[in-house]
Amino acid sequence: MATNIGMMDSAYFVGRNEILTWINARLQLNLSRVEEASPGAVQCQLMDMIYPGVVPMHKVNFDAKSEYDMIQNYKVLQEVFNKLKIDKHIDVNKLVKSRPLDNLEFLQWLKRYCDSVNGGMMNENYNPKERRSKGGKERCPKGSHRSSKSLQANNLHNSGSGEGMGLNKSFGAKQGITGGLAAGANSSVEIEALTKEITDLKLSMDLLENERDFYFAKLRDIEILCQTPELENLPMAMAIKKILYATDAKEMVPAEAREILHESATEGETDGDNEPIND
């Protein structure tokens, strides 16, 4: 399996036109740019194509527009990777920005992986359009238009049957309806605004958590490197650990780290001066 592919692998030399042709043929889509796949639904369906039943398609949002909705799709994809024990990091922060190069690289990797499963043979019984219909929030539920038409017909019928009533009753009823619609509209606007605010807050929280985890992983890599036996006693490693293990943000900590390096450099110059000169 192509779970770990180096950046110089031939997979990353596949052009975007070939990638798009491959996706469109497999999933019966009409993508014209690789960044159109940035919401993550395409990647989920490609995994569904090679591992039928593994991807919970009802959780995949094919109409994802906001970064929050895109992140939810990538969470589904990451869960599938974890379930299949696929060791591949998904850089969600980059992919949801819809930058062509980042999305192209991920799709190049995904194509290589799909080609490595069953020799790249497509399941002839797989119906991509039917599977997409199982995706969440893809389209309005069936019968919604029919229900709205029936509602309109009932409203017209009811309004026509009241022609025999007095002018005051008719005017009062219209006022009540107008007031009710206005109140309902205001409530809908408030609910929509609050929902958007909650969505934005969740998105910000997810991004902050990802950023925290990213930088923590970097610091952990540096710590492990500085703890290797061949490096841990070097002045540079000691200076870095001095900063890493500081319990609070004191200005003297960086100064102390610099002092370690300065002392090392001074000792080196002294040792150099004391070396005997061979005739």
C-alpha positions as semicolon CSV with decimal commas, in nm:
position;residue;x (nm);y (nm);z (nm)
1;M;0,000;0,000;0,000
2;A;0,118;0,350;-0,087
3;T;0,065;0,490;0,262
4;N;0,405;0,655;0,276
5;I;0,515;0,808;-0,052
6;G;0,821;1,033;-0,071
7;M;0,790;1,372;-0,237
8;M;1,016;1,256;-0,520
9;D;0,792;0,958;-0,596
10;S;0,646;0,941;-0,947
11;A;0,299;0,982;-0,793
12;Y;0,369;1,353;-0,743
13;F;0,455;1,404;-1,110
14;V;0,104;1,320;-1,228
15;G;-0,050;1,632;-1,387
16;R;-0,371;1,797;-1,275
17;N;-0,547;1,717;-1,604
18;E;-0,479;1,346;-1,554
19;I;-0,599;1,369;-1,194
20;L;-0,922;1,544;-1,296
21;T;-0,986;1,298;-1,580
22;W;-0,935;1,008;-1,338
23;I;-1,174;1,154;-1,076
24;N;-1,442;1,247;-1,330
25;A;-1,431;0,901;-1,489
26;R;-1,443;0,714;-1,158
27;L;-1,712;0,924;-0,988
28;Q;-1,905;1,052;-1,292
29;L;-1,832;1,414;-1,204
30;N;-1,737;1,717;-1,409
31;L;-1,458;1,883;-1,211
32;S;-1,254;2,138;-1,403
33;R;-1,013;2,244;-1,126
34;V;-0,845;2,045;-0,849
35;E;-0,946;2,303;-0,590
36;E;-1,309;2,202;-0,649
37;A;-1,223;1,892;-0,448
38;S;-1,115;2,097;-0,145
39;P;-1,441;2,035;0,051
40;G;-1,326;1,674;0,102
41;A;-1,641;1,497;-0,023
42;V;-1,465;1,373;-0,338
43;Q;-1,187;1,215;-0,132
44;C;-1,445;1,045;0,091
45;Q;-1,623;0,897;-0,210
46;L;-1,299;0,773;-0,364
47;M;-1,237;0,578;-0,044
48;D;-1,599;0,457;-0,057
49;M;-1,533;0,336;-0,411
50;I;-1,241;0,111;-0,316
51;Y;-1,377;0,012;0,028
52;P;-1,757;-0,015;-0,014
53;G;-1,947;0,029;0,312
54;V;-1,652;0,162;0,512
55;V;-1,730;0,532;0,459
56;P;-2,044;0,658;0,639
57;M;-2,175;0,842;0,334
58;H;-2,468;0,989;0,529
59;K;-2,212;1,202;0,715
60;V;-2,049;1,336;0,397
61;N;-2,166;1,684;0,295
62;F;-2,144;1,725;-0,083
63;D;-2,267;2,084;-0,058
64;A;-2,001;2,195;0,191
65;K;-1,914;2,560;0,137
66;S;-1,787;2,686;0,474
67;E;-1,457;2,575;0,622
68;Y;-1,645;2,425;0,916
69;D;-1,847;2,193;0,689
70;M;-1,530;2,102;0,497
71;I;-1,353;2,013;0,821
72;Q;-1,640;1,779;0,911
73;N;-1,586;1,594;0,580
74;Y;-1,214;1,560;0,651
75;K;-1,294;1,429;0,998
76;V;-1,498;1,154;0,832
77;L;-1,203;1,083;0,600
78;Q;-0,957;1,073;0,890
79;E;-1,182;0,830;1,078
80;V;-1,182;0,605;0,770
81;F;-0,801;0,626;0,752
82;N;-0,777;0,533;1,118
83;K;-1,020;0,242;1,073
84;L;-0,818;0,109;0,779
85;K;-0,486;0,181;0,959
86;I;-0,373;0,415;0,682
87;D;-0,081;0,618;0,816
88;K;-0,139;0,943;0,629
89;H;-0,152;1,292;0,778
90;I;-0,432;1,508;0,637
91;D;-0,329;1,874;0,646
92;V;-0,683;2,004;0,678
93;N;-0,583;2,366;0,741
94;K;-0,417;2,384;0,398
95;L;-0,674;2,182;0,204
96;V;-0,978;2,386;0,312
97;K;-0,806;2,704;0,187
98;S;-0,865;2,568;-0,167
99;R;-0,508;2,630;-0,276
100;P;-0,445;2,435;-0,599
101;L;-0,101;2,295;-0,514
102;D;-0,199;2,160;-0,171
103;N;-0,510;1,991;-0,309
104;L;-0,320;1,856;-0,609
105;E;-0,056;1,693;-0,388
106;F;-0,320;1,523;-0,173
107;L;-0,513;1,401;-0,477
108;Q;-0,189;1,272;-0,632
109;W;-0,125;1,071;-0,316
110;L;-0,484;0,947;-0,310
111;K;-0,469;0,836;-0,673
112;R;-0,152;0,642;-0,602
113;Y;-0,317;0,478;-0,302
114;C;-0,634;0,387;-0,496
115;D;-0,421;0,243;-0,777
116;S;-0,240;0,025;-0,523
117;V;-0,565;-0,139;-0,406
118;N;-0,674;-0,432;-0,624
119;G;-0,442;-0,311;-0,898
120;G;-0,652;0,002;-0,942
121;M;-0,945;-0,202;-1,076
122;M;-1,277;-0,022;-1,030
123;N;-1,573;-0,204;-0,879
124;E;-1,807;-0,246;-1,176
125;N;-2,110;-0,259;-0,946
126;Y;-2,025;0,075;-0,785
127;N;-2,278;0,347;-0,870
128;P;-2,121;0,682;-0,776
129;K;-2,437;0,887;-0,835
130;E;-2,646;0,657;-0,620
131;R;-2,384;0,661;-0,344
132;R;-2,372;1,042;-0,354
133;S;-2,748;1,048;-0,299
134;K;-2,676;0,893;0,042
135;G;-2,454;1,188;0,137
136;G;-2,572;1,435;0,400
137;K;-2,709;1,776;0,298
138;E;-2,669;1,703;-0,071
139;R;-3,016;1,804;-0,177
140;C;-3,360;1,889;-0,037
141;P;-3,565;1,589;0,077
142;K;-3,800;1,438;-0,179
143;G;-4,151;1,579;-0,162
144;S;-4,045;1,912;-0,013
145;H;-4,143;2,097;-0,330
146;R;-4,469;1,904;-0,347
147;S;-4,548;1,997;0,013
148;S;-4,477;2,363;-0,048
149;K;-4,705;2,361;-0,354
150;S;-4,983;2,198;-0,152
151;L;-4,937;2,461;0,118
152;Q;-4,966;2,739;-0,136
153;A;-5,282;2,582;-0,282
154;N;-5,440;2,557;0,063
155;N;-5,356;2,919;0,139
156;L;-5,518;3,033;-0,187
157;H;-5,827;2,824;-0,117
158;N;-5,862;2,959;0,236
159;S;-5,822;3,319;0,128
160;G;-6,088;3,276;-0,142
161;S;-6,343;3,123;0,096
162;G;-6,338;3,427;0,321
163;E;-6,468;3,677;0,066
164;G;-6,812;3,684;0,229
165;M;-6,677;3,808;0,562
166;G;-6,688;4,169;0,668
167;L;-6,419;4,421;0,574
168;N;-6,302;4,465;0,934
169;K;-6,256;4,090;0,989
170;S;-6,068;4,056;0,661
171;F;-5,843;4,351;0,743
172;G;-5,782;4,224;1,096
173;A;-5,695;3,876;0,968
174;K;-5,450;4,022;0,716
175;Q;-5,289;4,230;0,989
176;G;-5,254;3,923;1,211
177;I;-5,098;3,723;0,929
178;T;-4,861;4,008;0,842
179;G;-4,758;4,049;1,206
180;G;-4,706;3,676;1,245
181;L;-4,495;3,657;0,931
182;A;-4,284;3,954;1,045
183;A;-4,228;3,797;1,387
184;G;-4,143;3,466;1,226
185;A;-3,903;3,634;0,986
186;N;-3,727;3,815;1,271
187;S;-3,697;3,489;1,466
188;S;-3,557;3,312;1,161
189;V;-3,299;3,587;1,111
190;E;-3,193;3,570;1,476
191;I;-3,170;3,190;1,466
192;E;-2,967;3,204;1,146
193;A;-2,731;3,464;1,295
194;L;-2,682;3,261;1,614
195;T;-2,628;2,942;1,415
196;K;-2,363;3,116;1,204
197;E;-2,194;3,250;1,516
198;I;-2,185;2,901;1,671
199;T;-2,047;2,757;1,349
200;D;-1,775;3,023;1,333
201;L;-1,679;2,959;1,696
202;K;-1,657;2,584;1,640
203;L;-1,446;2,640;1,331
204;S;-1,212;2,875;1,519
205;M;-1,181;2,621;1,800
206;D;-1,097;2,340;1,556
207;L;-0,836;2,554;1,382
208;L;-0,678;2,658;1,712
209;E;-0,665;2,297;1,832
210;N;-0,501;2,188;1,506
211;E;-0,249;2,470;1,530
212;R;-0,173;2,383;1,893
213;D;-0,121;2,017;1,809
214;F;0,100;2,110;1,512
215;Y;0,339;2,327;1,715
216;F;0,339;2,086;2,009
217;A;0,446;1,807;1,773
218;K;0,728;2,029;1,644
219;L;0,851;2,099;1,997
220;R;0,830;1,731;2,083
221;D;1,043;1,644;1,777
222;I;1,303;1,898;1,886
223;E;1,303;1,758;2,240
224;I;1,352;1,401;2,117
225;L;1,637;1,515;1,891
226;C;1,810;1,695;2,178
227;Q;1,777;1,384;2,399
228;T;1,967;1,153;2,163
229;P;2,291;1,031;2,329
230;E;2,518;1,173;2,060
231;L;2,364;1,522;2,085
232;E;2,234;1,570;2,438
233;N;2,565;1,701;2,578
234;L;2,634;1,942;2,295
235;P;2,609;2,310;2,396
236;M;2,338;2,380;2,136
237;A;2,123;2,092;2,263
238;M;2,174;2,204;2,622
239;A;2,073;2,561;2,532
240;I;1,759;2,443;2,353
241;K;1,658;2,221;2,647
242;K;1,714;2,517;2,878
243;I;1,442;2,703;2,690
244;L;1,212;2,401;2,647
245;Y;1,214;2,310;3,016
246;A;1,171;2,663;3,152
247;T;0,868;2,663;3,386
248;D;0,774;3,025;3,318
249;A;0,837;3,295;3,059
250;K;1,132;3,478;3,214
251;E;1,354;3,703;3,009
252;M;1,662;3,548;3,174
253;V;1,596;3,204;3,020
254;P;1,701;3,296;2,663
255;A;1,993;3,490;2,810
256;E;2,105;3,185;3,005
257;A;2,078;2,974;2,690
258;R;2,293;3,224;2,501
259;E;2,542;3,220;2,787
260;I;2,582;2,842;2,748
261;L;2,665;2,888;2,380
262;H;2,898;3,180;2,455
263;E;3,091;2,981;2,715
264;S;3,123;2,692;2,473
265;A;3,253;2,918;2,200
266;T;3,499;3,083;2,442
267;E;3,631;2,745;2,558
268;G;3,671;2,641;2,197
269;E;3,879;2,948;2,116
270;T;4,092;2,892;2,427
271;D;4,157;2,530;2,339
272;G;4,251;2,638;1,990
273;D;4,501;2,891;2,122
274;N;4,663;2,628;2,349
275;E;4,716;2,373;2,075
276;P;5,087;2,313;2,009
277;I;5,222;2,422;1,674
278;N;5,409;2,145;1,495
279;D;5,719;2,248;1,307
